Amino acid sequence: MDGLVPTKVFLTKGVGRHRYQLKSFEEALRQAGVAQQNLVQVSSILPPKCKIIALENGLKLLVPGQISYCVMARSDTNEHGRLIASSIGIAVPKNRNNWGYISEVHSHGMNLQEAADMSEDLAADMLGTTLGLEVDTNKAWSEKEQVYKASGLIIRTSNITQTARGQKGLWTTTVAIAMLLFK
């Protein structure tokens, strides 16, 4: 029996605030455009030949109530002023017959750029090791990115990142999501 293999993916993000944590999460999903889905979280493989599509096009393919697979990063806080971040990174191999990687960062205390860099770094590193690339893990992402791309094995990395600060008396939730589609 063949398993389900997504053919498309799109990225989305959102932030929610409410006095209840669950409602804060719901508001973040609503802002991301996927609150009407039954989300099933999966791990980090970008299938071979999976096409990255625009958010608007991906949202049009969703049907309310459908079971939808995703890779999700989520951070929550009820601490006033606490910085939270959720980021999804994607690394796409040059050879589209190979799989790529999707990474998640769930962070407290990272700003947008730090979380974005970390998610791309993680995805590229996971893909790089499967392709036999060895890069000094102590280097900054900007330095490693050049090595990965110069190798000719990784064609592109990207991310979607959402940050927010906690507000007094409210839960704050951030989400970053890679929605996997079969259409």
Backbone torsions as a table, in degrees:
resi	resn	phi	psi	omega
1	MET	NA	130.2	176.5
2	ASP	-79.9	141.7	177.9
3	GLY	-85.3	175.0	176.5
4	LEU	-75.4	125.7	177.8
5	VAL	-124.5	112.1	-180.0
6	PRO	-61.0	145.4	178.6
7	THR	-108.4	-15.6	-179.4
8	LYS	-141.2	156.0	175.6
9	VAL	-144.9	144.7	170.7
10	PHE	-136.1	156.7	-177.3
11	LEU	-108.3	142.2	177.5
12	THR	-148.6	167.0	-178.0
13	LYS	-153.9	164.8	177.2
14	GLY	-169.4	164.4	175.0
15	VAL	-134.1	141.4	178.3
16	GLY	-134.6	152.7	177.3
17	ARG	-139.6	135.5	177.6
18	HIS	-167.1	163.3	180.0
19	ARG	-72.5	-20.0	174.8
20	TYR	-106.5	138.1	-177.7
21	GLN	-61.0	-44.8	-179.1
22	LEU	-61.4	-41.2	179.6
23	LYS	-68.9	-33.5	175.7
24	SER	-62.7	-42.9	177.0
25	PHE	-62.5	-45.2	178.0
26	GLU	-58.1	-42.3	179.8
27	GLU	-65.1	-37.2	177.1
28	ALA	-65.0	-42.7	177.6
29	LEU	-64.7	-37.7	178.9
30	ARG	-63.1	-45.8	179.1
31	GLN	-63.1	-33.1	178.1
32	ALA	-75.6	-12.9	177.4
33	GLY	88.6	11.4	-174.3
34	VAL	-124.8	16.4	-177.8
35	ALA	-65.0	-23.1	-177.8
36	GLN	-85.8	4.1	-179.0
37	GLN	-97.7	153.8	167.7
38	ASN	-93.1	98.2	-171.7
39	LEU	-83.5	132.9	174.7
40	VAL	-118.5	118.1	-178.0
41	GLN	-83.7	134.5	177.9
42	VAL	-124.7	173.9	-177.7
43	SER	-83.6	-150.1	-151.9
44	SER	-108.4	21.9	-176.7
45	ILE	-97.0	128.4	171.0
46	LEU	-91.6	113.0	-174.5
47	PRO	-60.0	152.8	174.3
48	PRO	-54.8	141.2	176.5
49	LYS	63.5	11.1	179.1
50	CYS	-72.0	125.5	-175.7
51	LYS	-90.4	130.7	175.0
52	ILE	-85.0	121.5	-176.8
53	ILE	-115.4	165.1	-179.9
54	ALA	-68.8	149.6	179.1
55	LEU	-51.7	-49.5	-177.0
56	GLU	-59.0	-41.2	179.4
57	ASN	-68.6	-39.1	179.5
58	GLY	-66.4	-43.2	-179.7
59	LEU	-61.0	-33.8	179.1
60	LYS	-65.7	-22.5	-177.0
61	LEU	-88.4	-5.6	-178.3
62	LEU	-87.4	144.6	176.7
63	VAL	-117.5	127.8	-179.9
64	PRO	-52.9	133.4	178.6
65	GLY	88.9	-10.7	-177.8
66	GLN	-70.1	153.1	173.2
67	ILE	-78.5	121.3	-175.2
68	SER	-124.4	129.3	179.3
69	TYR	-87.9	142.9	-179.0
70	CYS	-154.0	161.1	165.7
71	VAL	-108.6	122.4	-173.8
72	MET	-126.0	135.4	168.0
73	ALA	-107.3	135.1	-177.6
74	ARG	-142.4	135.6	174.3
75	SER	-132.9	141.5	179.8
76	ASP	-131.4	148.4	171.4
77	THR	-152.5	150.1	168.9
78	ASN	-121.8	18.3	178.6
79	GLU	-95.3	124.6	179.5
80	HIS	-60.2	129.2	176.5
81	GLY	83.2	-7.4	-178.3
82	ARG	-70.5	126.9	179.1
83	LEU	-85.8	127.0	176.3
84	ILE	-124.7	155.1	179.9
85	ALA	-146.0	143.6	172.0
86	SER	-129.1	131.8	-177.3
87	SER	-143.7	140.9	172.9
88	ILE	-115.4	129.5	175.3
89	GLY	-114.1	146.6	178.3
90	ILE	-129.1	136.2	173.1
91	ALA	-122.5	123.4	-175.9
92	VAL	-109.6	126.3	178.9
93	PRO	-75.7	152.3	176.9
94	LYS	-61.7	-43.9	177.8
95	ASN	-80.9	104.5	-174.6
96	ARG	-68.6	-7.2	173.5
97	ASN	-79.0	-12.3	176.1
98	ASN	-92.8	159.4	176.2
99	TRP	-86.0	157.2	174.8
100	GLY	-112.7	-166.7	-178.2
101	TYR	-132.0	148.1	173.1
102	ILE	-122.1	128.6	179.7
103	SER	-116.8	158.5	176.7
104	GLU	-124.5	140.4	171.9
105	VAL	-123.9	125.4	177.0
106	HIS	-117.8	108.4	-166.9
107	SER	-130.0	149.8	168.0
108	HIS	-121.1	123.2	175.9
109	GLY	97.5	-6.5	177.8
110	MET	-92.6	140.8	173.9
111	ASN	-83.0	177.4	-175.6
112	LEU	-58.1	-47.8	-177.3
113	GLN	-65.4	-41.1	179.2
114	GLU	-62.9	-45.4	179.8
115	ALA	-67.0	-41.7	178.9
116	ALA	-61.4	-47.9	178.9
117	ASP	-60.4	-42.9	-178.2
118	MET	-64.3	-41.4	-178.4
119	SER	-67.1	-40.6	177.2
120	GLU	-66.7	-41.3	179.2
121	ASP	-59.3	-47.3	-179.6
122	LEU	-62.1	-46.3	-179.6
123	ALA	-62.8	-45.3	179.9
124	ALA	-65.0	-38.9	-180.0
125	ASP	-66.0	-42.7	178.5
126	MET	-63.7	-43.1	178.0
127	LEU	-67.6	-44.3	-178.7
128	GLY	-57.3	-42.7	-178.9
129	THR	-66.4	-34.1	177.8
130	THR	-70.7	-23.6	179.3
131	LEU	-93.4	0.8	178.0
132	GLY	87.0	11.6	178.0
133	LEU	-84.7	133.7	175.0
134	GLU	-118.1	121.1	-178.1
135	VAL	-126.1	142.3	179.4
136	ASP	-60.9	113.9	-177.0
137	THR	-68.5	-14.8	179.7
138	ASN	-83.3	-8.8	179.5
139	LYS	-76.8	155.7	176.2
140	ALA	-69.7	155.2	-179.4
141	TRP	-55.6	-41.3	-177.5
142	SER	-59.5	-34.1	177.9
143	GLU	-76.0	-44.0	-179.7
144	LYS	-66.0	-36.7	-179.3
145	GLU	-56.5	-42.4	179.8
146	GLN	-63.7	-40.2	179.5
147	VAL	-65.0	-46.7	-179.9
148	TYR	-59.9	-47.8	-177.1
149	LYS	-70.8	-34.3	178.3
150	ALA	-68.1	-23.4	-179.6
151	SER	-65.7	-23.7	-177.5
152	GLY	79.9	0.5	-178.5
153	LEU	-95.2	-27.6	179.0
154	ILE	-113.4	118.3	-174.2
155	ILE	-85.7	-33.2	-174.5
156	ARG	-159.6	146.3	168.7
157	THR	-127.7	151.8	176.2
158	SER	-155.1	173.0	179.4
159	ASN	-152.1	165.0	166.3
160	ILE	-134.8	131.0	-171.7
161	THR	-136.8	138.1	176.4
162	GLN	-126.8	128.4	174.7
163	THR	-121.8	159.6	175.6
164	ALA	-164.2	160.6	173.9
165	ARG	-109.5	140.2	177.4
166	GLY	-63.1	148.2	178.0
167	GLN	-119.1	143.8	-177.6
168	LYS	-55.6	130.2	176.0
169	GLY	80.5	2.0	-177.7
170	LEU	-129.9	151.5	165.3
171	TRP	-84.3	140.9	174.1
172	THR	-121.2	131.6	-179.7
173	THR	-128.4	134.2	171.5
174	THR	-115.5	144.6	174.0
175	VAL	-134.6	146.4	168.2
176	ALA	-133.5	132.1	-169.6
177	ILE	-137.8	136.8	167.4
178	ALA	-104.8	110.0	-179.7
179	MET	-89.1	124.6	-178.7
180	LEU	-96.9	130.7	-175.7
181	LEU	-121.5	152.5	-179.6
182	PHE	-113.9	5.7	-176.4
183	LYS	-97.0	NA	NA
